[in-house]
């Protein structure tokens, strides 16, 4: 990023407006893409879905938005849970389970923007982690 800014300044000082503009747009594109700077990360914790199309992942860093009503859902697969890996909290498929997701995320907004892979884990894996608090069994 620093190199792009230096190129932009050098190009504008040298009178090359096109090069300066190209370097400026490249810098803006890098800044506008939060996932490009962070890459992917593996996030494990409680995957909670209180209603269709709405989901969060609660890990050691906090609550990550996977999909919100009226918002843009994260691209990619959601974890698939067996009956023993899912705690039902309401009607339909509302509930939560323990999962790991390899994701790209916006650390500032705590939104998961892309899910590359996801897998369910035994409930005991999250219950035994003192950094995680199990969701309430009643719907929000």
C-alpha positions in Angstrom: 0.0 0.0 0.0 2.8 2.4 0.9 4.4 1.7 -2.4 1.3 2.6 -4.3 1.1 5.9 -2.5 4.7 6.6 -3.2 4.2 5.8 -6.9 1.2 8.1 -7.0 3.1 11.0 -5.6 6.1 10.4 -7.8 4.0 10.1 -10.9 2.1 13.3 -10.1 5.4 15.2 -9.4 6.8 13.9 -12.7 3.8 15.2 -14.6 2.4 11.7 -15.5 -1.2 12.3 -14.5 -2.4 9.0 -16.0 0.1 7.0 -14.0 -0.8 9.0 -10.9 -4.5 8.3 -11.4 -3.9 4.6 -12.0 -1.9 4.3 -8.8 -4.5 6.2 -6.9 -7.3 3.9 -8.1 -5.2 0.8 -7.3 -4.7 2.1 -3.7 -8.5 2.7 -3.3 -9.3 -0.8 -4.6 -6.9 -2.3 -2.1 -8.4 -0.3 0.8 -12.0 -1.0 -0.3 -11.4 -4.8 -0.2 -11.1 -5.7 3.5 -10.6 -9.4 2.8 -7.6 -8.9 0.5 -5.5 -7.6 3.4 -6.4 -10.3 5.9 -6.7 -13.4 3.7 -8.5 -16.3 5.1 -8.8 -17.3 8.7 -10.2 -20.4 10.5 -12.9 -19.3 12.9 -14.4 -21.9 15.3 -17.3 -21.4 17.7 -21.0 -21.5 18.1 -22.9 -21.2 14.8 -26.4 -19.9 15.6 -29.3 -19.6 13.2 -32.5 -18.3 14.9 -34.5 -18.1 11.7 -34.1 -18.9 8.0 -31.5 -16.8 6.3 -30.1 -15.4 9.6 -26.9 -16.7 11.2 -24.0 -15.7 13.4 -20.8 -17.3 14.5 -19.7 -16.6 18.1 -16.0 -17.2 18.5 -13.3 -16.0 20.9 -13.2 -12.6 19.2 -17.0 -11.9 19.3 -20.1 -12.3 17.2 -19.6 -12.5 13.5 -22.5 -11.8 11.1 -22.8 -14.7 8.6 -26.2 -13.6 7.2 -28.8 -11.1 8.4 -32.4 -10.5 7.4 -32.5 -8.0 4.6 -28.7 -8.0 4.3 -26.3 -9.8 2.0 -25.6 -13.3 3.1 -22.0 -14.6 3.0 -21.1 -16.5 -0.1 -20.2 -20.1 0.5 -21.4 -23.2 2.3 -22.8 -23.3 5.8 -21.9 -26.2 8.1 -24.1 -29.3 7.9 -25.1 -30.6 11.3 -26.3 -34.0 12.4 -29.1 -34.3 15.0 -26.6 -34.8 17.8 -24.6 -31.7 16.7 -27.6 -29.3 16.6 -29.5 -27.8 19.5 -33.0 -26.9 18.4 -34.3 -23.6 20.0 -37.6 -23.0 18.2 -39.7 -24.1 15.4 -38.3 -25.3 12.1 -34.5 -25.5 12.0 -33.8 -22.7 14.4 -30.9 -23.5 16.7 -27.2 -23.7 17.1 -24.2 -26.0 16.9 -20.5 -26.0 17.1 -18.6 -25.4 13.8 -15.4 -24.2 12.1 -15.5 -21.9 9.1 -12.6 -20.9 6.8 -13.6 -17.4 5.9 -12.7 -14.0 4.6 -14.1 -11.4 7.0 -14.3 -7.6 7.6 -12.7 -7.3 11.0 -14.2 -3.8 11.5 -17.8 -4.6 10.8 -17.5 -8.2 12.1 -19.1 -9.5 8.9 -18.1 -12.7 7.2 -17.9 -11.9 3.5 -16.9 -15.3 2.1 -17.0 -18.8 3.5 -14.5 -21.1 1.8 -15.3 -24.2 3.8 -17.4 -25.1 6.9 -17.7 -28.2 9.0 -19.7 -29.1 12.1 -18.0 -30.3 15.3 -19.3 -32.1 18.4 -21.1 -29.8 20.8 -18.5 -30.8 23.5 -15.8 -29.1 21.5 -17.4 -25.7 22.0 -18.8 -26.5 25.5 -15.3 -27.3 26.7 -13.8 -24.0 25.5 -13.9 -21.5 28.3 -13.6 -18.6 25.7 -17.0 -19.5 24.3 -20.4 -18.9 25.9 -23.1 -21.3 24.8 -26.1 -19.5 23.2 -29.4 -19.5 25.1 -31.8 -22.3 24.3 -34.8 -19.9 23.9 -35.1 -18.0 20.5 -34.0 -14.4 20.4 
